[in-house]
Each structure stands twice: as C-alpha cells, then as structure tokens.
Amino acid sequence: MIVVTPIPITDAILTSSSVLEPDTGETLWSSSSAYVVGDVRIRTTTHRKYQCVKAVAAGTNTLPENDPTSWQDIGATNRRAMFELERNNATTSAGPQTVVLTPGQRVGALFIGGGQATQVTVVVTLAGQELYRRSVSRVARRTTSWKTYFFGKFIVLPSLLLTDLPPSTGAVITVTIENSFGSAVKCAALVIGNGEFIGNVQKKAKSDALNFSNTTRDFAGNVTFVPRRTVPRTEQVLELPKGLVNTVRDLRTALNAKVAVWSGLDNFSDDGYFESLLILGFYRQFSIDLDQPKDALATLELEEI
C-alpha cells in the first residue's frame, strides 16, 4: 500500500487556474448591499462561499467569515473545490481545466478523484525545461467477453494516481483535465504529495459501502425509496517488516482525523482490484499486530470522504 499525505494548496502554491473566481453563477460579497436569508456570496480572500442565515442590512462592514450569526460557510468556491478534500464537492467547468502548481518542495505523486474527464495531462517543468509529460486516457471499456470487447459501453474512470513525478524542489506542475464526451469537466479532488509505502496487502481485502439511502414500507408492504449517497469503504490487512513499524506508527498519528490517498495495490492500476482498494479518505481503524518476530500485520478500515 502507498499512502499520499496531501500538501495543502495555498495561494502561494496555486500559481494559476483556468477556472475563474468568481465563476459563472458566483457573486462577490459587498458591504454596500443588503442580504436576505438564502443569499449566497463568495469572498476571494478566503476562497469560500457563504450563505446568509440572518438578514443583513446594507452598509454592514462585518466580513462574512467574521459573522457566523449572519453567514454560514458552505464550502469552497468553484475554483477551489478540488482542493477542499474534507467535502465531496467538485470543481466544474464547461471546458478544459488547467491548473498550475508551484509547490516549493519535492512532489512525487499526484492524485485526481471524482473526475469527469476523458484525458488528464500532467507536465512538470524545472527552470523552464520540461522534465516530465504524461497524458492518460480516462476512457475504458470493462471487457469480460468478446461481446463486451466489441459492443460494451465506454465509461470514464473517476480516479487517477501517478507516483512517478520527478521530485524536484523548484518544479512547476501543470495539470490539464479535458472531456471529449461533450459534458462538463469535473474534478472533486486534486492531491499532490509523496507516496509512502506502508506494507503489502494480504488476502481477504474487502470492498464495502455505507448506504445512506432510506427505505421504508407501508402497511401494505409497498416500498418507498429515498436515494442518498453511498460512501465507499474498504478493509485491508497489510504485512510490513518490523523495521517499518515505527514509520507506520508515526504516519498513523499524523493522519489522525485527516484525509489522505490510500492505494492498496500501490500504482498497479491495471489490476482488477486497483479501483476497489483506492480510497481518498480517512481511517476508522488502524491497528498493528506485533505477534510475529519479523513481520507485523496492520489492519485498516478506510472510509471515503
């Protein structure tokens, strides 16, 4: 398993984005305007959206982020939604999205989650010289027979993990996300960081889901469904050498109640189980069995954000 701890995307790191702020449908907050309950405004200083929960008179100078009795923070702006990993929101655009990042530190891994795109291109440059370029198609056809090989439906794979970026401190990373199917481009998560190996996944790994839909029956047995989100989760057992235990314990502490990328099958994306064991989320359980003299077993319960 490889774990990627996200590097927070600050104003200094986000060099540019093709998604505007404010974007279409977003309106800037202004102290000169009056607001009624339900109004939504954004602040480009905080890159947040705020919903009015109490009428605000014109001329009120208190900023929304400093006035929780009148304004509720409802998430990042559209431009910044892909970097807000604690919420399941996506940056959406009618055309391609291009993001330029200057991390100022070594980065060896990049993850895209919740994507609606047919191709992702990642370019890494250093002092104007191109070090790395990779274009990855996100279009696939799940083939299990000759019939599905020729006539199966094409799908868009929502996640991408690259772990071979050249880790240069002064590098500039440009990510372009495109959708040739004609629908909107979406990206729910863009993560940069460094992959850290924490052990090999053993047999009996499980893919599960938390279903938040509501199902009820009336007196006659008729069913009423209220569909809600299904949250993927997974259970995995890792084998790791004794010498890696303290490193894994430190990582467990660092990722307490934090979001990370967990890839059970490392970067073997062609494996049929790869997507099932790839989670952007947090751990519910992270226990380490020290029963054996040379190797330890770590039990992980992971839940998508």
TAPEMO-V789306 format. One record per residue. N is the residue number from 1. RES is the residue in three letters. PSI is psi in radians with two decimals (NA if undefined). BURIAL is I if it has 24 or more other C-alpha atoms within 12 Angstrom, else O. D_LAST is the distance of its C-alpha to the last C-alpha in Angstrom with 1 decimal. Layout:
n: (N | N)
res: (RES | RES)
psi: (PSI | PSI)
burial: (BURIAL | BURIAL)
d_last: (D_LAST | D_LAST)
//
This chain:
n: (1 | 2 | 3 | 4 | 5 | 6 | 7 | 8 | 9 | 10 | 11 | 12 | 13 | 14 | 15 | 16 | 17 | 18 | 19 | 20 | 21 | 22 | 23 | 24 | 25 | 26 | 27 | 28 | 29 | 30 | 31 | 32 | 33 | 34 | 35 | 36 | 37 | 38 | 39 | 40 | 41 | 42 | 43 | 44 | 45 | 46 | 47 | 48 | 49 | 50 | 51 | 52 | 53 | 54 | 55 | 56 | 57 | 58 | 59 | 60 | 61 | 62 | 63 | 64 | 65 | 66 | 67 | 68 | 69 | 70 | 71 | 72 | 73 | 74 | 75 | 76 | 77 | 78 | 79 | 80 | 81 | 82 | 83 | 84 | 85 | 86 | 87 | 88 | 89 | 90 | 91 | 92 | 93 | 94 | 95 | 96 | 97 | 98 | 99 | 100 | 101 | 102 | 103 | 104 | 105 | 106 | 107 | 108 | 109 | 110 | 111 | 112 | 113 | 114 | 115 | 116 | 117 | 118 | 119 | 120 | 121 | 122 | 123 | 124 | 125 | 126 | 127 | 128 | 129 | 130 | 131 | 132 | 133 | 134 | 135 | 136 | 137 | 138 | 139 | 140 | 141 | 142 | 143 | 144 | 145 | 146 | 147 | 148 | 149 | 150 | 151 | 152 | 153 | 154 | 155 | 156 | 157 | 158 | 159 | 160 | 161 | 162 | 163 | 164 | 165 | 166 | 167 | 168 | 169 | 170 | 171 | 172 | 173 | 174 | 175 | 176 | 177 | 178 | 179 | 180 | 181 | 182 | 183 | 184 | 185 | 186 | 187 | 188 | 189 | 190 | 191 | 192 | 193 | 194 | 195 | 196 | 197 | 198 | 199 | 200 | 201 | 202 | 203 | 204 | 205 | 206 | 207 | 208 | 209 | 210 | 211 | 212 | 213 | 214 | 215 | 216 | 217 | 218 | 219 | 220 | 221 | 222 | 223 | 224 | 225 | 226 | 227 | 228 | 229 | 230 | 231 | 232 | 233 | 234 | 235 | 236 | 237 | 238 | 239 | 240 | 241 | 242 | 243 | 244 | 245 | 246 | 247 | 248 | 249 | 250 | 251 | 252 | 253 | 254 | 255 | 256 | 257 | 258 | 259 | 260 | 261 | 262 | 263 | 264 | 265 | 266 | 267 | 268 | 269 | 270 | 271 | 272 | 273 | 274 | 275 | 276 | 277 | 278 | 279 | 280 | 281 | 282 | 283 | 284 | 285 | 286 | 287 | 288 | 289 | 290 | 291 | 292 | 293 | 294 | 295 | 296 | 297 | 298 | 299 | 300 | 301 | 302 | 303 | 304 | 305)
res: (MET | ILE | VAL | VAL | THR | PRO | ILE | PRO | ILE | THR | ASP | ALA | ILE | LEU | THR | SER | SER | SER | VAL | LEU | GLU | PRO | ASP | THR | GLY | GLU | THR | LEU | TRP | SER | SER | SER | SER | ALA | TYR | VAL | VAL | GLY | ASP | VAL | ARG | ILE | ARG | THR | THR | THR | HIS | ARG | LYS | TYR | GLN | CYS | VAL | LYS | ALA | VAL | ALA | ALA | GLY | THR | ASN | THR | LEU | PRO | GLU | ASN | ASP | PRO | THR | SER | TRP | GLN | ASP | ILE | GLY | ALA | THR | ASN | ARG | ARG | ALA | MET | PHE | GLU | LEU | GLU | ARG | ASN | ASN | ALA | THR | THR | SER | ALA | GLY | PRO | GLN | THR | VAL | VAL | LEU | THR | PRO | GLY | GLN | ARG | VAL | GLY | ALA | LEU | PHE | ILE | GLY | GLY | GLY | GLN | ALA | THR | GLN | VAL | THR | VAL | VAL | VAL | THR | LEU | ALA | GLY | GLN | GLU | LEU | TYR | ARG | ARG | SER | VAL | SER | ARG | VAL | ALA | ARG | ARG | THR | THR | SER | TRP | LYS | THR | TYR | PHE | PHE | GLY | LYS | PHE | ILE | VAL | LEU | PRO | SER | LEU | LEU | LEU | THR | ASP | LEU | PRO | PRO | SER | THR | GLY | ALA | VAL | ILE | THR | VAL | THR | ILE | GLU | ASN | SER | PHE | GLY | SER | ALA | VAL | LYS | CYS | ALA | ALA | LEU | VAL | ILE | GLY | ASN | GLY | GLU | PHE | ILE | GLY | ASN | VAL | GLN | LYS | LYS | ALA | LYS | SER | ASP | ALA | LEU | ASN | PHE | SER | ASN | THR | THR | ARG | ASP | PHE | ALA | GLY | ASN | VAL | THR | PHE | VAL | PRO | ARG | ARG | THR | VAL | PRO | ARG | THR | GLU | GLN | VAL | LEU | GLU | LEU | PRO | LYS | GLY | LEU | VAL | ASN | THR | VAL | ARG | ASP | LEU | ARG | THR | ALA | LEU | ASN | ALA | LYS | VAL | ALA | VAL | TRP | SER | GLY | LEU | ASP | ASN | PHE | SER | ASP | ASP | GLY | TYR | PHE | GLU | SER | LEU | LEU | ILE | LEU | GLY | PHE | TYR | ARG | GLN | PHE | SER | ILE | ASP | LEU | ASP | GLN | PRO | LYS | ASP | ALA | LEU | ALA | THR | LEU | GLU | LEU | GLU | GLU | ILE)
psi: (2.40 | 2.35 | 2.28 | 1.99 | 2.11 | 2.45 | 2.15 | 2.35 | 1.83 | 3.06 | -0.60 | -0.54 | -0.69 | 1.63 | -0.75 | 2.80 | 2.44 | -0.22 | 2.20 | 2.79 | 1.90 | 2.57 | 3.07 | 2.25 | -0.13 | 2.50 | 2.37 | 2.50 | 2.48 | 2.35 | -0.32 | -0.14 | 2.68 | 2.61 | 2.53 | 2.88 | 2.27 | -0.32 | 2.48 | 2.25 | 2.76 | 2.78 | 2.13 | -0.26 | -0.74 | -0.27 | 0.68 | 2.76 | 2.46 | 2.36 | 2.31 | 2.21 | -0.04 | 2.33 | 2.39 | 2.23 | 2.65 | 2.51 | 0.03 | 2.10 | -0.11 | 2.18 | 2.55 | -0.68 | -0.29 | 0.17 | 1.20 | -0.30 | -0.38 | -0.42 | 2.41 | 2.25 | 2.09 | 0.26 | 3.11 | 2.78 | 2.92 | -0.72 | -0.68 | -0.04 | -0.62 | -0.30 | -0.11 | 1.54 | -0.30 | -0.15 | 2.61 | 1.02 | 2.74 | 2.56 | 2.19 | 2.41 | 2.73 | -0.53 | -2.95 | 2.62 | 2.24 | 2.17 | 2.31 | 2.16 | 2.39 | 1.54 | -0.55 | 0.22 | 2.95 | 2.35 | 2.18 | -0.10 | 2.60 | 2.38 | 2.41 | 2.25 | 2.70 | 0.62 | 2.52 | 1.48 | 2.60 | -0.32 | 2.46 | 2.27 | 2.24 | 2.20 | 2.30 | 2.19 | 2.68 | 2.08 | 0.68 | -0.09 | 2.31 | 2.14 | -0.46 | 2.38 | 2.25 | 2.17 | 2.19 | 2.14 | 2.39 | 0.21 | 2.31 | 2.79 | 2.05 | 1.79 | 2.10 | -0.06 | 3.00 | -0.60 | -0.83 | -0.45 | -0.72 | -0.57 | 0.02 | 2.72 | 2.40 | 2.44 | 2.88 | 2.14 | 2.23 | -0.32 | 2.65 | 2.30 | 2.12 | 2.26 | 0.30 | 0.39 | 2.46 | 2.09 | 1.40 | 2.33 | -0.71 | 0.28 | 2.66 | 2.24 | 2.14 | 2.17 | 2.19 | 2.21 | 2.16 | 2.72 | 1.88 | -0.01 | -0.09 | -0.20 | 3.08 | 2.67 | 2.31 | 2.51 | 1.97 | -0.39 | 2.29 | 2.03 | 2.35 | 2.61 | -2.66 | 2.31 | 2.35 | 2.13 | 2.28 | 0.11 | 2.98 | 2.29 | 2.34 | 3.12 | 2.86 | 0.46 | 2.58 | 2.47 | 2.19 | -3.07 | 2.53 | 2.06 | 2.01 | 0.13 | 2.72 | 2.23 | 2.16 | 2.70 | 2.47 | -3.01 | -0.40 | 0.02 | 0.06 | 2.50 | 2.41 | 2.20 | 2.36 | 1.64 | 2.32 | -3.09 | 2.54 | 2.17 | 2.02 | 2.54 | 2.84 | 2.62 | 2.23 | 2.50 | 2.25 | 2.50 | 2.25 | 2.55 | 2.69 | -0.68 | -0.25 | -0.15 | -0.83 | -0.63 | -0.75 | -0.65 | -0.73 | -0.71 | -0.70 | -0.75 | -0.76 | -0.53 | 0.30 | 2.09 | 0.67 | 2.69 | 2.42 | 2.97 | 2.18 | 1.99 | 1.79 | -0.59 | 0.59 | -2.14 | 0.42 | 1.27 | -0.25 | -0.20 | 2.43 | -0.36 | -0.04 | -0.91 | -0.62 | -0.50 | 0.28 | 2.07 | 2.31 | 1.81 | -2.60 | 2.87 | 2.42 | -0.63 | 2.45 | 1.36 | 2.59 | 2.06 | 2.08 | 0.53 | -0.57 | 2.63 | -0.45 | -0.58 | 2.52 | 2.79 | 2.17 | 2.24 | 2.15 | 2.32 | 2.00 | 2.50 | 2.30 | 2.62 | NA)
burial: (I | I | I | I | I | I | I | I | I | O | O | O | I | I | O | I | I | I | I | I | I | I | I | O | O | I | O | I | I | O | O | O | O | O | I | O | O | O | I | I | I | I | I | I | O | I | I | I | I | I | I | I | O | O | O | I | O | O | O | O | O | O | I | I | I | O | O | O | O | I | I | I | I | I | I | I | I | I | I | I | I | I | I | I | I | I | O | I | I | I | I | I | I | O | O | I | I | I | I | I | I | I | I | I | O | I | I | I | I | I | I | I | I | I | I | I | I | I | I | I | I | I | I | I | I | O | O | O | O | O | O | I | O | I | O | I | I | I | I | O | O | O | O | O | O | O | O | O | O | O | O | O | O | O | O | I | I | I | I | I | I | I | I | I | I | I | I | I | O | O | I | I | I | I | I | I | I | I | I | O | O | O | O | O | I | I | I | I | I | I | I | I | I | I | I | I | I | I | I | I | I | O | O | O | I | I | I | O | O | O | O | O | O | O | O | O | O | O | O | O | O | O | O | O | O | O | O | O | O | O | O | I | I | I | I | I | I | I | I | I | I | O | O | I | I | O | O | I | O | O | I | I | O | O | I | O | O | I | I | I | I | I | I | I | I | I | I | O | O | O | O | O | O | I | I | I | I | I | I | I | I | I | I | O | O | I | O | I | O | O | O | O | O | O | O | I | I | I | I | I | I | I | I | I | I)
d_last: (18.7 | 17.9 | 15.3 | 14.9 | 14.4 | 13.7 | 16.8 | 16.4 | 17.9 | 20.8 | 23.7 | 25.7 | 23.4 | 22.8 | 26.4 | 26.1 | 24.2 | 25.8 | 23.6 | 25.6 | 24.9 | 25.8 | 25.0 | 26.6 | 25.9 | 25.0 | 27.8 | 28.6 | 29.2 | 32.9 | 34.8 | 37.7 | 36.0 | 35.6 | 32.4 | 31.9 | 29.0 | 26.4 | 27.2 | 24.4 | 25.3 | 23.9 | 24.9 | 25.2 | 25.7 | 22.3 | 20.7 | 19.2 | 19.9 | 21.7 | 22.8 | 26.2 | 26.3 | 29.9 | 32.8 | 33.6 | 37.1 | 38.1 | 39.0 | 36.2 | 35.4 | 32.5 | 29.4 | 26.4 | 24.3 | 27.2 | 27.7 | 24.9 | 27.5 | 28.0 | 24.8 | 21.1 | 18.5 | 16.3 | 14.4 | 15.5 | 18.4 | 18.2 | 19.4 | 16.7 | 13.6 | 12.9 | 13.0 | 10.8 | 7.6 | 6.5 | 6.8 | 6.6 | 10.3 | 12.6 | 16.0 | 18.6 | 22.2 | 25.3 | 26.3 | 25.1 | 22.8 | 24.2 | 22.7 | 24.8 | 23.5 | 25.8 | 23.9 | 27.2 | 26.1 | 25.8 | 22.9 | 22.9 | 19.6 | 17.7 | 14.5 | 13.8 | 10.9 | 11.0 | 14.7 | 17.7 | 20.4 | 23.4 | 23.9 | 22.4 | 25.0 | 24.6 | 27.6 | 28.3 | 31.5 | 33.4 | 36.3 | 36.4 | 36.7 | 34.2 | 32.9 | 30.3 | 29.6 | 27.5 | 26.9 | 24.7 | 24.9 | 21.8 | 24.1 | 24.6 | 26.6 | 25.7 | 29.3 | 30.6 | 34.1 | 36.7 | 36.0 | 32.4 | 33.5 | 35.8 | 34.3 | 30.6 | 28.2 | 26.5 | 22.7 | 20.4 | 18.0 | 14.6 | 13.9 | 16.4 | 16.9 | 20.2 | 21.5 | 25.1 | 25.2 | 28.3 | 27.4 | 29.8 | 29.5 | 31.0 | 29.2 | 28.0 | 25.1 | 25.3 | 22.7 | 23.9 | 21.9 | 24.2 | 24.4 | 27.8 | 27.1 | 27.9 | 24.7 | 22.5 | 20.6 | 16.8 | 14.4 | 10.8 | 10.5 | 13.6 | 13.6 | 16.9 | 18.0 | 19.9 | 19.2 | 20.3 | 21.6 | 21.0 | 22.7 | 23.4 | 21.5 | 24.0 | 24.9 | 23.2 | 19.6 | 17.6 | 15.1 | 14.0 | 11.9 | 11.4 | 13.5 | 13.6 | 16.7 | 20.0 | 23.1 | 26.5 | 30.1 | 33.2 | 36.5 | 37.5 | 34.5 | 33.1 | 29.3 | 27.2 | 23.6 | 21.1 | 18.3 | 14.8 | 11.4 | 10.9 | 7.6 | 8.7 | 9.4 | 12.4 | 15.2 | 17.3 | 20.5 | 21.6 | 25.2 | 26.0 | 29.4 | 30.6 | 30.8 | 27.0 | 26.2 | 26.5 | 24.4 | 21.6 | 22.1 | 21.9 | 18.6 | 17.3 | 18.6 | 17.3 | 13.6 | 13.8 | 10.9 | 9.8 | 7.4 | 9.5 | 10.5 | 11.9 | 14.7 | 16.7 | 19.6 | 19.8 | 20.8 | 22.7 | 21.1 | 24.1 | 23.4 | 22.6 | 19.9 | 18.2 | 15.5 | 14.8 | 14.3 | 12.3 | 8.6 | 6.5 | 4.6 | 7.0 | 10.2 | 11.6 | 15.0 | 16.7 | 20.4 | 23.2 | 26.4 | 29.5 | 32.0 | 33.3 | 35.6 | 34.2 | 30.6 | 27.7 | 25.0 | 21.4 | 19.3 | 15.5 | 13.0 | 9.6 | 6.4 | 3.8 | 0.0)
//
